[in-house]
Amino acid sequence: MHFDLLYEEIGEFGIYAKYVVLIGSLSSTYAGLLFINTVFTLAIPKHRCALPGWNNDTYAVQDIHHFDAINRTIPHAAKSLDYEYDKCHYKEWKDGEVILRECNSWVYDRSIFKSSLAADMNMVCDRVILKSNAQMIFFSGFLAGSLLTGMFSDRFGRKTTTCLSSIFYVLVAISITWTPSYSIYVLLNFSVGFFAVGNFMPVYVTCMEFVGPSKRRLSGSIGSYYWVMGNMCLAGLAYAIRDWQHLQIACAAPGILFQLFWIIYPESPRWLLGKGRQEEAKVVLRKAAKWSKVDLSEKVLDNITTPDDSPFTGTIFHLFKYKSLLIRTLVVYFNWLVVCITYYGLAFNSADLYGDIYLNFFLQCLMDLPATTMVLLVIDRSGRKALLCGCMFISGIGCLSTIFTILYAGEEYTVSTSVLVMIAKFGASAAFSTVYIYTGELYPTSVRNSAMGSSSMMARVGGMIAPYVADLDRLVSESFGKALPQVVFGTLCIIAGLLALMLPETLNKTLPETVEDCRNLDMKIEVTIKNSTKGDESHVNKAFEDEETNTKL
């Protein structure tokens, strides 16, 4: 009996499958705590040069004498909206002339952040690029983990990969707390990104393999909601814990609970059967049947088979073989790149917007909830292309509109700026969900895995670029610098949305099986089946019966 037919016995989303999905998706919550906690641990507080010769200098004015010394020594920043004083220079008198010197020590505002790793390592002025480099290195670790973890998981098992990765994940994440130097920090940060993949992706695959074909998209969406929960918990922890070391420990410590997975979490029965470990697979399947109060006979268990796991999947080069596929692939790649730059870039940039950093970050995270829900409800009605283009335009217009509130309104309209950024984040989050589904339907079965894998790699590249775009405001002074990241995000989104108009619509069309089918997607062929019980016709789209569903990780 084919493994998928087993769902007729125990249900496509039985009680045990619900347990596996609901418990396993906690790995996405944990990822939400650590993925972008550098928004707070690497936050750069207000700062200025330390007064030469003052051992007890502080950013806060101590008394009138301290105030006079600051005014004599620190030049006023030209047309700065955020800081009263120059952040990188101090004045020195020589032969009656004032000479500006670059400082090599700074004092920081402690009113918002009690401590920050960026401040401890002086990632300011000509060293400000170190912050972006650190965040980029995290995503490069994530990219490396994505390439290697899948192979390890397929060979040694989903559970083994998850549990081993969780050990190293929590160890390197906690070790960051006592990092002695920048080089050690980026090495540990790379490791966090690398082991993060092994902590959540095998669990994600296990959840997909535990549920029936029609429930896999629902299972994947649950993981997205858990991710949002982790992001919102991060905002709450950061608000309560203003010391970066304590915050890092608080975000990393929940990983200790994943050591319980050795005991409470099952191995994928599909993987066990594929490896010829029938007896172990039977134990898991009996437990699933018992939870659903179903009696599986030994005859049924003995006859279970798995689908061939090694069909021809083609190579990435097939995506560029024909002109139509080449253009389609480049457009898809660009959309993946842009949506990831915007999604993570807006999160990183939340610290540099007007208003409260914690509220800005929390509200941005909150936008993922209605965005994900909206896509699930609308995508089969509006069509993939219209939804993707619309979401990209919404994100782009939201970003570009902040130019007016930042350049011409300033701090008096912080609420307006925040609202526009929330709209932009909503569009980016919805576009992320849509492009994941859309891509799987644009390519034939023979190269679909290559298309999804290479597109996901473009998203990781986008994650590596995002910190640099988010920190453009630190490289360009005056109010335009603060608006510049939003200008870049918005422009890229508008371009990506316009290019997406070139893609064919896949709603109500047969899933392409061959390259020729893929080239003929513009033909408006609807696929319907007769519903024997209701007597009506229903659209069936099998694009994701054997594919992973949406995830922002």
Disulfide bonds with the S-S distance in Angstrom:
Cys49-Cys103 2.10
Cys88-Cys125 2.00
